[in-house]
Amino acid sequence: MIQNTISTWHQLFTNRNIAGLDELIADNAVFHSPIVHTPQVGKELTKMYLSAAFYVFYNDSFVYVRQVISGNHAVLEFEVTIDGIKVNGVDMITCDEEGKIIDFKVMVRPLKAVNLIHQKMMEMLQMRK
């Protein structure tokens, strides 16, 4: 089931299809940001963070370099260059039995990249409010 979810995720991300997130994310989803200490609980908050990420992370240099899928879990490693800084990270995704995302965790390295992502995400989230 998660293979279909991940395939859809790739399509939505590449096309920055924010509206498509409604069908992909469960109502009880939890988003774990590399920046915010506390988990962001609920579909709307998860969508808000992922929507902002669509614009902060996606550019011509973005590429998923590795994908590991097991059961209802997927880990997608990515690389992207933003403002001259090479960012390396992973999206850790868990789905329910219906293929809806119930947990989404993003981890980013190195520290310079974390600081840049923090700045860019805060700008994007402020614009969305």
C-alpha positions, -999 to 999 in steps of 0.1 A, spaced: 0 0 0 27 25 9 43 21 -26 12 39 -41 14 66 -14 50 72 -21 44 73 -58 16 99 -52 39 118 -29 65 121 -56 40 134 -81 25 159 -56 59 172 -46 72 176 -81 41 195 -92 37 214 -59 2 201 -58 -9 213 -24 -46 204 -30 -36 168 -35 -23 166 1 -59 164 13 -63 129 -1 -29 117 10 -29 128 47 -49 112 74 -69 134 98 -47 123 128 -14 128 110 16 140 129 44 161 114 79 162 129 99 192 118 137 194 119 132 229 133 102 228 156 107 209 189 71 197 194 53 174 169 26 192 149 -6 172 153 -34 170 128 -41 171 91 -42 209 88 -9 215 105 8 187 86 -5 201 53 7 236 63 42 224 69 44 202 38 29 229 16 56 253 28 82 226 22 70 222 -14 83 257 -21 114 258 2 129 225 -9 119 220 -45 141 234 -72 160 220 -102 187 206 -79 163 186 -57 167 148 -60 157 118 -40 189 97 -39 177 67 -20 144 51 -10 138 23 15 104 8 19 93 -18 45 58 -26 55 39 7 60 72 27 64 93 46 39 126 65 42 134 89 13 168 105 13 171 137 -6 197 162 -16 191 198 -27 211 230 -30 194 261 -16 212 295 -17 245 278 -24 242 255 6 240 217 0 212 202 21 210 165 28 180 150 46 155 123 49 117 121 49 105 93 71 69 84 63 44 60 79 10 52 64 -21 36 78 -37 6 62 -56 28 38 -24 43 25 -29 77 42 1 94 58 -1 92 96 34 103 105 59 124 85 93 132 100 120 153 83 156 153 93 182 176 78 219 181 79 244 198 82 239 225 108 243 253 82 215 237 62 193 234 93 197 271 99 189 280 63 158 257 63 147 273 95 149 308 80 132 298 47 104 278 63 96 306 88 93 330 59 71 307 39 49 298 70 44 336 77 33 342 41 7 313 45 -9 327 76 
